[in-house]
Amino acid sequence: MRSIKRLAGVGVLVSAVVVGMALGAPTGQGGKVRVFMLQGGGHDWKHHLPMLAEILENTGDFTVTLSKDLNQLKAENIRKYDLVFFYGSGLNFSDPSQEKGLCEFVRAGGGYAGVHSASDSFKKSDRYWEMVGGRFAGHGHGTYTVHICDKDHPITAPLEDFEITDECYRHSYHKNLRMRALTCMDWGNERQTMAWVRDYGKGRMFYTANGHGRKAWTNPHWQRLVVRGMYWAAGRDVKDPPAAK
């Protein structure tokens, strides 16, 4: 994982990036997807984010930067990336330009992928809520079946229902939400959406509520769903991670 970069602060320069690239412009199918993974907040991001970063880099299609620096979301910095990934809970923007940089990056054609507690961060931001579509409203926990409820989408077309031990999030949905549900689970007498995608301007957003702890993050079916979702959000041909069978 030598190519995974970690940023200590605002003034750190990232090597091997294209300087002066238009905000949110895709790199095209020929270049690697440059992922910014935001560290921090609740949940075990210290162990889980490097695990996913290694899986992504082993595909040969992604380079990953791990950082706690929210200023990487500002317009002048976020343009170095193609895809932004969130996981931790309880985070908030410390500067309005961070919120603006992220949301306009995606609206202009960038990609966003969120896992689990990503919907429990930036809860003071209506723009972020609108972009993701859902905001955490409560959860249960157990072992249950994740159903593939959309067999036509490129992310989930080849996937089968799978069992997972995990939290099961409930969400409050933004009034402007238009989403395409990909996976779901049975919550009593109701069927709860667990993963969805949506267009946000010219950009793409992928989110799955699954991914609380180690049992979920090491589940190969969960890993396959997330990696495929990240390919899609980046505007690339969707592929499985190398270990997926």
N, C-alpha and C positions, 0 to 999 in steps of 0.2 A: 504494500500500500504506500510506496514511497511517493507516488504522485499525488496523494491526497494532501491538500494544502490546509494549513490552519492559520487564521489571521488573528493576531494579538490585539490590533487596534486600528484606528482609522488610517494611520499613516503607512500601513504595510502595503507594499506593492505586490500584486500577484503576477507571477511569471507566466509566460506563454499564453497571454490573452491578447485578443485583437483590440487595440486601442482605437478609439474614434468610431466604433461600430454604432450604427443607428440604434436608438432606444427600442428594445424589444424585437429587433430584426432577427430572424432565424438564421442559423449558420448553414442550413442546407443539409442534405443527407450525407455529404462527404465529410463533414467535420464532426468532432466529438461534441457531445452535449455537455456544456459546462454548467454544473449544478452547484448552487449555493445552499448549504444546509445550515439553518440557524440553530445554534446550540442555546441551551438555557431553559428556564422554567421548570415546572414539575415533570415527573416521570423520569425514567432512567435513561436520559439521552446520552450520558457519558459512555455507556456501553452499547446502546442500540444504534446510534447514528454511525459510529465507525463500522459496525457490523454490516449495515446496509450500504455504506460507502464502498466497502470491499467487494460486496456482491456486484454493485454497479460497475466498478472499475474492472472487475474480472470479465465483464462482457466485452471490453475493448471499445465500447461506444460512449463512455462517460468519463469525465474528470470531475472530481468533487473537491469543493472547498468547505471546510468546517470552521465556523466562527460564531462567537457570541456578539459580534459587532453589528448592532442594529443599523448603524450608519451605512453598512453595505447595501441597504435597501434604498438609499438616496439615489436619485436619477444618475448622478455622475459616477456612481459605483456599480449599480445593479446592471448597467449596460454591459458589464464584463461577462454576464452569465446568460444562459438560455432558459434555465429552469430554477425555480426557488422551491425548497422543500422545508416544511415545518412539522414539528412533532410536540414540543414541550407545551405545557399549560401555564396559564397565569401571566403570560407576557403582555406588555403594553408598549405602544410606540412612545418614545421619549421626545420625539420631535415630529411635527406635522409633515415635514418633508420626507420622513421615512414611510409614512402611510401613503403619501402622494406618489413617491417613487415606485413603491411596490404595485399599487393598483394601476398606475398608468403604464408601468412595464408590461403587465399582463394584458391590459386593454389594447396596447399597441402591438401585441403579437407574441409576447413572452409566455412561458409556461409556469404553472403553479401546481404543486402536489402537496397534499396535506394528509397526515395520518392521525387518527384518534384525537388526541388532545389539542391538535391544531385548531379545532373548533371551539376550544376553551381558552384561547388566547385572543388578545386584541379586542376584548369584549366592549370596549368603549368606542370602537370604530364601526360606524354604520357602513362605510365603504368596504371594509374587510368582510363584514358579515354578508353584504350583498354579493361580493366576489365569490366567497366560499359557498354561500347559500344557506348554511345551517349554523346554528349556535348551540353549544352544549346546554342541555336542560335537565340532565339527570342520567343515571345509569343503573344497571344491575350487573351481575357477574355469574358465570357458570360455564358449563360445557354445552355447546349447542351446534346446530348445523347452519352454516352459511349457504344460502341458496343462490344459485346463479339465476337471476330473474330476467336477464337480457342476453340471449344467445346470439344476437345479431351484431353487437358492438365489437369492434376489433380487440378490445381489451379482454372481454369475457367469452368471446365466441367459442374457443376451444376448452374452456374451463368446466369442471364438474363441481357439484355441491361438495363441500368439505366440512369436517368437524373441527372446531376450535375451542380452546379454553381461554376465555377472554371476558372483558367487560362488554356490555352492550349499551351503547349510547342512545339516548333520546335527544332530539334536536327541536329547537324553535326555528322555523324557516322564515327567511326574509320575504317581505311582501312582494319583492320583484323577482323571486326565484322562478326560473324555468330550468329544470334539471332532467337528466336521463338516469333513472335508477339502474344500477348494475347488479347489486347483490342485496339480499334482505335476509331477515331471520324472523322466526315466529315469536312474538311477545304476547303471551297469553292468547287471546282470541284475535290479536291483530298481527299484521305482517309489517315489520319495521325495516325501513330502508337502511342499509349499512354501507353502501358505496354508491357514489354517483359522479357524473361528469356534467360539465356545462361549458358553453362558450361564454367568454367575458370579453366583449368587444371583439378584437381579432385574435385574442389569446384563448388558451385552453386551461381548464381547471379540473383536476382529479382529486377526489377525497374518499377515504375509507375510514369509517368509525372504528374498525378493528385495529388492534395494535397497542393494547395497554402495556403488557409486560413481556417477559422473556418467552413464556409459553406461546404467545402469539407471534413474536418476532422470529422465533426459530421454526415456526410452522412453514414447511416448504410451499404449501398452497397459498398462504398469506404472502410470502415472499414473491411468488410468481405473480399474484394479482398486483402487488405494489410496483414491481419492476415493469410489468406490462403497462400499468397506468402511467408511469413516468415516461416511458417511450412515447405514449400517445400524447401526453401533455406537452412534450417537447416537439410535437409535430413530426415524429419519426415513424418509420415502419415498426409496428409492434412486434417484439420478440420476447422469448422466454429467457430467464437467466440461465447460465450454463448448467447449473445443478438441477434445474427443473426437468422432469421426465414426463 
